[in-house]
Amino acid sequence: MARPLILGIGGTLRPGSTSEKALRVSLRAAQRHGANVVAVTGEELCVPMYGQSDRSEEAARLVRLMRDCDGIIVSSPSFHGSISGLIKNALDYTEDLKAGERTYFDGIAFGAIACAAGWQAIGTTLTAMRSIAHALRAWPTPMGAGINSLANPFDENGNCNDQGTLLQLELVGRQVVDFARMKDAADAPRHDEHERLQLAASR
């Protein structure tokens, strides 16, 4: 895998939110580590509530990116101790992948970033995100980043001024890329064997 595709989902409807800035820092680290990255944030997350039969153009794009990505990073604000409804609704669209070649996020890395105004909600939100990742058959990265927005770790341009926060976010990005490459290397022998058996059966 030359350049894995890493999808970032996060933020709020407010441009430049802490969770969006955190996501972009992590995605930049993934990009420097050799990945192609794409972010779905802000108004792009404003898709219809999952369950409606019709798919808007934005929802169809979201599903397509979730199907094609080799890893995912999700950055959510903490709303009342858990992820926001906006992020949860976006992730609910993975249900469109249940009958695809890859069910949900089966076998791909899931980097979690939780942002809250205080430390208590960070833990519960990260736990919720990891539980969702398991339900979607993804592999949560060993590092999950917890960002206390009261510490104002980002400037107005989205640069991270806090070294501890920066290290967390960059490690999440790198771990998602590393896992995508390891999974690709592990899958290659199985793909080769499958092709060999198909060739033998056709003779």
LUMSEPA-249166 format. One record per residue (C-alpha): residue number from 1; residue in three letters; x, z, y. Coordinates in steps of 0.05 Angstrom, whole numbers, always signed. Last residue first. Layout:
N
<node><rolo>NUM</rolo><zator>ala</zator><xx>X</xx><zz>Z</zz><yy>Y</yy></node>
...
END
This chain:
203
<node><rolo>203</rolo><zator>arg</zator><xx>-152</xx><zz>-305</zz><yy>-506</yy></node>
<node><rolo>202</rolo><zator>ser</zator><xx>-201</xx><zz>-275</zz><yy>-456</yy></node>
<node><rolo>201</rolo><zator>ala</zator><xx>-196</xx><zz>-205</zz><yy>-485</yy></node>
<node><rolo>200</rolo><zator>ala</zator><xx>-121</xx><zz>-204</zz><yy>-476</yy></node>
<node><rolo>199</rolo><zator>leu</zator><xx>-127</xx><zz>-224</zz><yy>-403</yy></node>
<node><rolo>198</rolo><zator>gln</zator><xx>-178</xx><zz>-169</zz><yy>-391</yy></node>
<node><rolo>197</rolo><zator>leu</zator><xx>-134</xx><zz>-118</zz><yy>-426</yy></node>
<node><rolo>196</rolo><zator>arg</zator><xx>-74</xx><zz>-138</zz><yy>-383</yy></node>
<node><rolo>195</rolo><zator>glu</zator><xx>-116</xx><zz>-135</zz><yy>-319</yy></node>
<node><rolo>194</rolo><zator>his</zator><xx>-139</xx><zz>-64</zz><yy>-336</yy></node>
<node><rolo>193</rolo><zator>glu</zator><xx>-68</xx><zz>-43</zz><yy>-352</yy></node>
<node><rolo>192</rolo><zator>asp</zator><xx>-44</xx><zz>-69</zz><yy>-285</yy></node>
<node><rolo>191</rolo><zator>his</zator><xx>-100</xx><zz>-32</zz><yy>-249</yy></node>
<node><rolo>190</rolo><zator>arg</zator><xx>-83</xx><zz>+32</zz><yy>-286</yy></node>
<node><rolo>189</rolo><zator>pro</zator><xx>-9</xx><zz>+24</zz><yy>-269</yy></node>
<node><rolo>188</rolo><zator>ala</zator><xx>-27</xx><zz>+14</zz><yy>-194</yy></node>
<node><rolo>187</rolo><zator>asp</zator><xx>-74</xx><zz>+74</zz><yy>-189</yy></node>
<node><rolo>186</rolo><zator>ala</zator><xx>-18</xx><zz>+126</zz><yy>-184</yy></node>
<node><rolo>185</rolo><zator>ala</zator><xx>+19</xx><zz>+87</zz><yy>-130</yy></node>
<node><rolo>184</rolo><zator>asp</zator><xx>-45</xx><zz>+78</zz><yy>-90</yy></node>
<node><rolo>183</rolo><zator>lys</zator><xx>-61</xx><zz>+152</zz><yy>-97</yy></node>
<node><rolo>182</rolo><zator>met</zator><xx>+8</xx><zz>+170</zz><yy>-73</yy></node>
<node><rolo>181</rolo><zator>arg</zator><xx>+2</xx><zz>+124</zz><yy>-13</yy></node>
<node><rolo>180</rolo><zator>ala</zator><xx>-66</xx><zz>+151</zz><yy>+7</yy></node>
<node><rolo>179</rolo><zator>phe</zator><xx>-40</xx><zz>+222</zz><yy>-3</yy></node>
<node><rolo>178</rolo><zator>asp</zator><xx>+18</xx><zz>+210</zz><yy>+45</yy></node>
<node><rolo>177</rolo><zator>val</zator><xx>-28</xx><zz>+181</zz><yy>+98</yy></node>
<node><rolo>176</rolo><zator>val</zator><xx>-76</xx><zz>+241</zz><yy>+95</yy></node>
<node><rolo>175</rolo><zator>gln</zator><xx>-17</xx><zz>+289</zz><yy>+96</yy></node>
<node><rolo>174</rolo><zator>arg</zator><xx>+13</xx><zz>+256</zz><yy>+157</yy></node>
<node><rolo>173</rolo><zator>gly</zator><xx>-50</xx><zz>+262</zz><yy>+198</yy></node>
<node><rolo>172</rolo><zator>val</zator><xx>-62</xx><zz>+335</zz><yy>+178</yy></node>
<node><rolo>171</rolo><zator>leu</zator><xx>+11</xx><zz>+351</zz><yy>+194</yy></node>
<node><rolo>170</rolo><zator>glu</zator><xx>+4</xx><zz>+320</zz><yy>+263</yy></node>
<node><rolo>169</rolo><zator>leu</zator><xx>-56</xx><zz>+363</zz><yy>+279</yy></node>
<node><rolo>168</rolo><zator>gln</zator><xx>-24</xx><zz>+428</zz><yy>+256</yy></node>
<node><rolo>167</rolo><zator>leu</zator><xx>+42</xx><zz>+415</zz><yy>+291</yy></node>
<node><rolo>166</rolo><zator>leu</zator><xx>+7</xx><zz>+398</zz><yy>+356</yy></node>
<node><rolo>165</rolo><zator>thr</zator><xx>-34</xx><zz>+462</zz><yy>+354</yy></node>
<node><rolo>164</rolo><zator>gly</zator><xx>+29</xx><zz>+504</zz><yy>+344</yy></node>
<node><rolo>163</rolo><zator>gln</zator><xx>+66</xx><zz>+467</zz><yy>+399</yy></node>
<node><rolo>162</rolo><zator>asp</zator><xx>+11</xx><zz>+475</zz><yy>+451</yy></node>
<node><rolo>161</rolo><zator>asn</zator><xx>+12</xx><zz>+422</zz><yy>+506</yy></node>
<node><rolo>160</rolo><zator>cys</zator><xx>-27</xx><zz>+369</zz><yy>+467</yy></node>
<node><rolo>159</rolo><zator>asn</zator><xx>-36</xx><zz>+305</zz><yy>+507</yy></node>
<node><rolo>158</rolo><zator>gly</zator><xx>-108</xx><zz>+283</zz><yy>+516</yy></node>
<node><rolo>157</rolo><zator>asn</zator><xx>-100</xx><zz>+256</zz><yy>+586</yy></node>
<node><rolo>156</rolo><zator>glu</zator><xx>-136</xx><zz>+315</zz><yy>+618</yy></node>
<node><rolo>155</rolo><zator>asp</zator><xx>-88</xx><zz>+363</zz><yy>+585</yy></node>
<node><rolo>154</rolo><zator>phe</zator><xx>-98</xx><zz>+392</zz><yy>+516</yy></node>
<node><rolo>153</rolo><zator>pro</zator><xx>-87</xx><zz>+462</zz><yy>+486</yy></node>
<node><rolo>152</rolo><zator>asn</zator><xx>-137</xx><zz>+497</zz><yy>+532</yy></node>
<node><rolo>151</rolo><zator>ala</zator><xx>-131</xx><zz>+565</zz><yy>+497</yy></node>
<node><rolo>150</rolo><zator>leu</zator><xx>-207</xx><zz>+573</zz><yy>+499</yy></node>
<node><rolo>149</rolo><zator>ser</zator><xx>-211</xx><zz>+510</zz><yy>+456</yy></node>
<node><rolo>148</rolo><zator>asn</zator><xx>-185</xx><zz>+547</zz><yy>+395</yy></node>
<node><rolo>147</rolo><zator>ile</zator><xx>-165</xx><zz>+492</zz><yy>+347</yy></node>
<node><rolo>146</rolo><zator>gly</zator><xx>-163</xx><zz>+502</zz><yy>+271</yy></node>
<node><rolo>145</rolo><zator>ala</zator><xx>-128</xx><zz>+448</zz><yy>+232</yy></node>
<node><rolo>144</rolo><zator>gly</zator><xx>-137</xx><zz>+442</zz><yy>+156</yy></node>
<node><rolo>143</rolo><zator>met</zator><xx>-72</xx><zz>+434</zz><yy>+119</yy></node>
<node><rolo>142</rolo><zator>pro</zator><xx>-75</xx><zz>+427</zz><yy>+43</yy></node>
<node><rolo>141</rolo><zator>thr</zator><xx>-114</xx><zz>+362</zz><yy>+52</yy></node>
<node><rolo>140</rolo><zator>pro</zator><xx>-185</xx><zz>+361</zz><yy>+26</yy></node>
<node><rolo>139</rolo><zator>trp</zator><xx>-192</xx><zz>+314</zz><yy>-33</yy></node>
<node><rolo>138</rolo><zator>ala</zator><xx>-257</xx><zz>+274</zz><yy>-31</yy></node>
<node><rolo>137</rolo><zator>arg</zator><xx>-313</xx><zz>+276</zz><yy>-82</yy></node>
<node><rolo>136</rolo><zator>leu</zator><xx>-367</xx><zz>+275</zz><yy>-27</yy></node>
<node><rolo>135</rolo><zator>ala</zator><xx>-389</xx><zz>+345</zz><yy>-48</yy></node>
<node><rolo>134</rolo><zator>his</zator><xx>-316</xx><zz>+367</zz><yy>-45</yy></node>
<node><rolo>133</rolo><zator>ala</zator><xx>-309</xx><zz>+341</zz><yy>+26</yy></node>
<node><rolo>132</rolo><zator>ile</zator><xx>-374</xx><zz>+376</zz><yy>+46</yy></node>
<node><rolo>131</rolo><zator>ser</zator><xx>-346</xx><zz>+442</zz><yy>+20</yy></node>
<node><rolo>130</rolo><zator>arg</zator><xx>-282</xx><zz>+430</zz><yy>+58</yy></node>
<node><rolo>129</rolo><zator>met</zator><xx>-321</xx><zz>+418</zz><yy>+122</yy></node>
<node><rolo>128</rolo><zator>ala</zator><xx>-362</xx><zz>+481</zz><yy>+112</yy></node>
<node><rolo>127</rolo><zator>thr</zator><xx>-299</xx><zz>+522</zz><yy>+101</yy></node>
<node><rolo>126</rolo><zator>leu</zator><xx>-267</xx><zz>+492</zz><yy>+163</yy></node>
<node><rolo>125</rolo><zator>thr</zator><xx>-330</xx><zz>+511</zz><yy>+203</yy></node>
<node><rolo>124</rolo><zator>thr</zator><xx>-329</xx><zz>+583</zz><yy>+177</yy></node>
<node><rolo>123</rolo><zator>gly</zator><xx>-256</xx><zz>+592</zz><yy>+194</yy></node>
<node><rolo>122</rolo><zator>ile</zator><xx>-261</xx><zz>+562</zz><yy>+263</yy></node>
<node><rolo>121</rolo><zator>ala</zator><xx>-323</xx><zz>+603</zz><yy>+280</yy></node>
<node><rolo>120</rolo><zator>gln</zator><xx>-283</xx><zz>+667</zz><yy>+282</yy></node>
<node><rolo>119</rolo><zator>trp</zator><xx>-224</xx><zz>+642</zz><yy>+324</yy></node>
<node><rolo>118</rolo><zator>gly</zator><xx>-256</xx><zz>+630</zz><yy>+392</yy></node>
<node><rolo>117</rolo><zator>ala</zator><xx>-288</xx><zz>+573</zz><yy>+430</yy></node>
<node><rolo>116</rolo><zator>ala</zator><xx>-287</xx><zz>+527</zz><yy>+370</yy></node>
<node><rolo>115</rolo><zator>cys</zator><xx>-253</xx><zz>+465</zz><yy>+343</yy></node>
<node><rolo>114</rolo><zator>ala</zator><xx>-248</xx><zz>+449</zz><yy>+269</yy></node>
<node><rolo>113</rolo><zator>ile</zator><xx>-204</xx><zz>+394</zz><yy>+241</yy></node>
<node><rolo>112</rolo><zator>ala</zator><xx>-209</xx><zz>+371</zz><yy>+169</yy></node>
<node><rolo>111</rolo><zator>gly</zator><xx>-167</xx><zz>+317</zz><yy>+134</yy></node>
<node><rolo>110</rolo><zator>phe</zator><xx>-202</xx><zz>+285</zz><yy>+75</yy></node>
<node><rolo>109</rolo><zator>ala</zator><xx>-157</xx><zz>+249</zz><yy>+25</yy></node>
<node><rolo>108</rolo><zator>ile</zator><xx>-187</xx><zz>+197</zz><yy>-21</yy></node>
<node><rolo>107</rolo><zator>gly</zator><xx>-208</xx><zz>+206</zz><yy>-94</yy></node>
<node><rolo>106</rolo><zator>asp</zator><xx>-282</xx><zz>+191</zz><yy>-88</yy></node>
<node><rolo>105</rolo><zator>phe</zator><xx>-302</xx><zz>+185</zz><yy>-16</yy></node>
<node><rolo>104</rolo><zator>tyr</zator><xx>-375</xx><zz>+167</zz><yy>-32</yy></node>
<node><rolo>103</rolo><zator>thr</zator><xx>-374</xx><zz>+130</zz><yy>-98</yy></node>
<node><rolo>102</rolo><zator>arg</zator><xx>-322</xx><zz>+75</zz><yy>-98</yy></node>
<node><rolo>101</rolo><zator>glu</zator><xx>-346</xx><zz>+7</zz><yy>-124</yy></node>
<node><rolo>100</rolo><zator>gly</zator><xx>-412</xx><zz>+22</zz><yy>-91</yy></node>
<node><rolo>99</rolo><zator>ala</zator><xx>-474</xx><zz>+57</zz><yy>-118</yy></node>
<node><rolo>98</rolo><zator>lys</zator><xx>-465</xx><zz>+121</zz><yy>-78</yy></node>
<node><rolo>97</rolo><zator>leu</zator><xx>-438</xx><zz>+86</zz><yy>-16</yy></node>
<node><rolo>96</rolo><zator>asp</zator><xx>-502</xx><zz>+87</zz><yy>+25</yy></node>
<node><rolo>95</rolo><zator>glu</zator><xx>-502</xx><zz>+163</zz><yy>+14</yy></node>
<node><rolo>94</rolo><zator>thr</zator><xx>-440</xx><zz>+162</zz><yy>+57</yy></node>
<node><rolo>93</rolo><zator>tyr</zator><xx>-488</xx><zz>+158</zz><yy>+115</yy></node>
<node><rolo>92</rolo><zator>asp</zator><xx>-495</xx><zz>+234</zz><yy>+111</yy></node>
<node><rolo>91</rolo><zator>leu</zator><xx>-426</xx><zz>+238</zz><yy>+142</yy></node>
<node><rolo>90</rolo><zator>ala</zator><xx>-452</xx><zz>+211</zz><yy>+208</yy></node>
<node><rolo>89</rolo><zator>asn</zator><xx>-510</xx><zz>+260</zz><yy>+206</yy></node>
<node><rolo>88</rolo><zator>lys</zator><xx>-463</xx><zz>+318</zz><yy>+194</yy></node>
<node><rolo>87</rolo><zator>ile</zator><xx>-419</xx><zz>+297</zz><yy>+253</yy></node>
<node><rolo>86</rolo><zator>leu</zator><xx>-478</xx><zz>+295</zz><yy>+302</yy></node>
<node><rolo>85</rolo><zator>gly</zator><xx>-509</xx><zz>+358</zz><yy>+273</yy></node>
<node><rolo>84</rolo><zator>ser</zator><xx>-446</xx><zz>+396</zz><yy>+291</yy></node>
<node><rolo>83</rolo><zator>ile</zator><xx>-403</xx><zz>+431</zz><yy>+238</yy></node>
<node><rolo>82</rolo><zator>ser</zator><xx>-414</xx><zz>+504</zz><yy>+224</yy></node>
<node><rolo>81</rolo><zator>gly</zator><xx>-412</xx><zz>+573</zz><yy>+256</yy></node>
<node><rolo>80</rolo><zator>his</zator><xx>-465</xx><zz>+564</zz><yy>+309</yy></node>
<node><rolo>79</rolo><zator>phe</zator><xx>-439</xx><zz>+496</zz><yy>+330</yy></node>
<node><rolo>78</rolo><zator>ser</zator><xx>-365</xx><zz>+489</zz><yy>+315</yy></node>
<node><rolo>77</rolo><zator>pro</zator><xx>-337</xx><zz>+425</zz><yy>+343</yy></node>
<node><rolo>76</rolo><zator>ser</zator><xx>-319</xx><zz>+373</zz><yy>+290</yy></node>
<node><rolo>75</rolo><zator>ser</zator><xx>-258</xx><zz>+332</zz><yy>+274</yy></node>
<node><rolo>74</rolo><zator>val</zator><xx>-261</xx><zz>+290</zz><yy>+210</yy></node>
<node><rolo>73</rolo><zator>ile</zator><xx>-199</xx><zz>+253</zz><yy>+185</yy></node>
<node><rolo>72</rolo><zator>ile</zator><xx>-210</xx><zz>+201</zz><yy>+130</yy></node>
<node><rolo>71</rolo><zator>gly</zator><xx>-167</xx><zz>+165</zz><yy>+80</yy></node>
<node><rolo>70</rolo><zator>asp</zator><xx>-162</xx><zz>+97</zz><yy>+47</yy></node>
<node><rolo>69</rolo><zator>cys</zator><xx>-219</xx><zz>+68</zz><yy>+89</yy></node>
<node><rolo>68</rolo><zator>asp</zator><xx>-261</xx><zz>+9</zz><yy>+67</yy></node>
<node><rolo>67</rolo><zator>arg</zator><xx>-327</xx><zz>+43</zz><yy>+49</yy></node>
<node><rolo>66</rolo><zator>met</zator><xx>-325</xx><zz>+92</zz><yy>+107</yy></node>
<node><rolo>65</rolo><zator>leu</zator><xx>-311</xx><zz>+34</zz><yy>+154</yy></node>
<node><rolo>64</rolo><zator>arg</zator><xx>-369</xx><zz>-7</zz><yy>+127</yy></node>
<node><rolo>63</rolo><zator>val</zator><xx>-415</xx><zz>+53</zz><yy>+132</yy></node>
<node><rolo>62</rolo><zator>leu</zator><xx>-397</xx><zz>+64</zz><yy>+205</yy></node>
<node><rolo>61</rolo><zator>arg</zator><xx>-405</xx><zz>-10</zz><yy>+221</yy></node>
<node><rolo>60</rolo><zator>ala</zator><xx>-475</xx><zz>-10</zz><yy>+190</yy></node>
<node><rolo>59</rolo><zator>ala</zator><xx>-493</xx><zz>+52</zz><yy>+230</yy></node>
<node><rolo>58</rolo><zator>glu</zator><xx>-471</xx><zz>+20</zz><yy>+295</yy></node>
<node><rolo>57</rolo><zator>glu</zator><xx>-509</xx><zz>-44</zz><yy>+281</yy></node>
<node><rolo>56</rolo><zator>ser</zator><xx>-571</xx><zz>-3</zz><yy>+266</yy></node>
<node><rolo>55</rolo><zator>arg</zator><xx>-592</xx><zz>+6</zz><yy>+194</yy></node>
<node><rolo>54</rolo><zator>asp</zator><xx>-666</xx><zz>+6</zz><yy>+177</yy></node>
<node><rolo>53</rolo><zator>ser</zator><xx>-694</xx><zz>+50</zz><yy>+122</yy></node>
<node><rolo>52</rolo><zator>gln</zator><xx>-691</xx><zz>+116</zz><yy>+159</yy></node>
<node><rolo>51</rolo><zator>gly</zator><xx>-661</xx><zz>+172</zz><yy>+119</yy></node>
<node><rolo>50</rolo><zator>tyr</zator><xx>-600</xx><zz>+187</zz><yy>+163</yy></node>
<node><rolo>49</rolo><zator>met</zator><xx>-618</xx><zz>+203</zz><yy>+234</yy></node>
<node><rolo>48</rolo><zator>pro</zator><xx>-605</xx><zz>+142</zz><yy>+277</yy></node>
<node><rolo>47</rolo><zator>val</zator><xx>-533</xx><zz>+131</zz><yy>+301</yy></node>
<node><rolo>46</rolo><zator>cys</zator><xx>-502</xx><zz>+165</zz><yy>+361</yy></node>
<node><rolo>45</rolo><zator>leu</zator><xx>-432</xx><zz>+170</zz><yy>+332</yy></node>
<node><rolo>44</rolo><zator>glu</zator><xx>-409</xx><zz>+108</zz><yy>+370</yy></node>
<node><rolo>43</rolo><zator>glu</zator><xx>-431</xx><zz>+145</zz><yy>+433</yy></node>
<node><rolo>42</rolo><zator>gly</zator><xx>-373</xx><zz>+194</zz><yy>+426</yy></node>
<node><rolo>41</rolo><zator>thr</zator><xx>-325</xx><zz>+179</zz><yy>+369</yy></node>
<node><rolo>40</rolo><zator>val</zator><xx>-310</xx><zz>+131</zz><yy>+313</yy></node>
<node><rolo>39</rolo><zator>ala</zator><xx>-235</xx><zz>+123</zz><yy>+309</yy></node>
<node><rolo>38</rolo><zator>val</zator><xx>-194</xx><zz>+70</zz><yy>+273</yy></node>
<node><rolo>37</rolo><zator>val</zator><xx>-124</xx><zz>+77</zz><yy>+245</yy></node>
<node><rolo>36</rolo><zator>asn</zator><xx>-74</xx><zz>+32</zz><yy>+210</yy></node>
<node><rolo>35</rolo><zator>ala</zator><xx>-23</xx><zz>+76</zz><yy>+176</yy></node>
<node><rolo>34</rolo><zator>gly</zator><xx>+54</xx><zz>+79</zz><yy>+178</yy></node>
<node><rolo>33</rolo><zator>his</zator><xx>+71</xx><zz>+151</zz><yy>+195</yy></node>
<node><rolo>32</rolo><zator>arg</zator><xx>+67</xx><zz>+134</zz><yy>+269</yy></node>
<node><rolo>31</rolo><zator>gln</zator><xx>-5</xx><zz>+115</zz><yy>+257</yy></node>
<node><rolo>30</rolo><zator>ala</zator><xx>-20</xx><zz>+180</zz><yy>+221</yy></node>
<node><rolo>29</rolo><zator>ala</zator><xx>+10</xx><zz>+219</zz><yy>+279</yy></node>
<node><rolo>28</rolo><zator>arg</zator><xx>-33</xx><zz>+179</zz><yy>+328</yy></node>
<node><rolo>27</rolo><zator>leu</zator><xx>-93</xx><zz>+195</zz><yy>+285</yy></node>
<node><rolo>26</rolo><zator>ser</zator><xx>-79</xx><zz>+270</zz><yy>+289</yy></node>
<node><rolo>25</rolo><zator>val</zator><xx>-73</xx><zz>+267</zz><yy>+365</yy></node>
<node><rolo>24</rolo><zator>arg</zator><xx>-136</xx><zz>+225</zz><yy>+369</yy></node>
<node><rolo>23</rolo><zator>leu</zator><xx>-176</xx><zz>+275</zz><yy>+328</yy></node>
<node><rolo>22</rolo><zator>ala</zator><xx>-153</xx><zz>+334</zz><yy>+371</yy></node>
<node><rolo>21</rolo><zator>lys</zator><xx>-174</xx><zz>+297</zz><yy>+434</yy></node>
<node><rolo>20</rolo><zator>glu</zator><xx>-243</xx><zz>+283</zz><yy>+403</yy></node>
<node><rolo>19</rolo><zator>ser</zator><xx>-252</xx><zz>+355</zz><yy>+383</yy></node>
<node><rolo>18</rolo><zator>thr</zator><xx>-232</xx><zz>+380</zz><yy>+452</yy></node>
<node><rolo>17</rolo><zator>ser</zator><xx>-282</xx><zz>+333</zz><yy>+485</yy></node>
<node><rolo>16</rolo><zator>gly</zator><xx>-256</xx><zz>+272</zz><yy>+521</yy></node>
<node><rolo>15</rolo><zator>pro</zator><xx>-322</xx><zz>+235</zz><yy>+525</yy></node>
<node><rolo>14</rolo><zator>arg</zator><xx>-383</xx><zz>+280</zz><yy>+517</yy></node>
<node><rolo>13</rolo><zator>leu</zator><xx>-426</xx><zz>+256</zz><yy>+460</yy></node>
<node><rolo>12</rolo><zator>thr</zator><xx>-384</xx><zz>+300</zz><yy>+415</yy></node>
<node><rolo>11</rolo><zator>gly</zator><xx>-319</xx><zz>+290</zz><yy>+378</yy></node>
<node><rolo>10</rolo><zator>gly</zator><xx>-304</xx><zz>+265</zz><yy>+309</yy></node>
<node><rolo>9</rolo><zator>ile</zator><xx>-295</xx><zz>+212</zz><yy>+257</yy></node>
<node><rolo>8</rolo><zator>gly</zator><xx>-225</xx><zz>+184</zz><yy>+243</yy></node>
<node><rolo>7</rolo><zator>leu</zator><xx>-215</xx><zz>+130</zz><yy>+191</yy></node>
<node><rolo>6</rolo><zator>ile</zator><xx>-146</xx><zz>+119</zz><yy>+161</yy></node>
<node><rolo>5</rolo><zator>leu</zator><xx>-130</xx><zz>+49</zz><yy>+135</yy></node>
<node><rolo>4</rolo><zator>pro</zator><xx>-68</xx><zz>+48</zz><yy>+92</yy></node>
<node><rolo>3</rolo><zator>arg</zator><xx>-9</xx><zz>+6</zz><yy>+115</yy></node>
<node><rolo>2</rolo><zator>ala</zator><xx>+36</xx><zz>-24</zz><yy>+62</yy></node>
<node><rolo>1</rolo><zator>met</zator><xx>+0</xx><zz>+0</zz><yy>+0</yy></node>
END
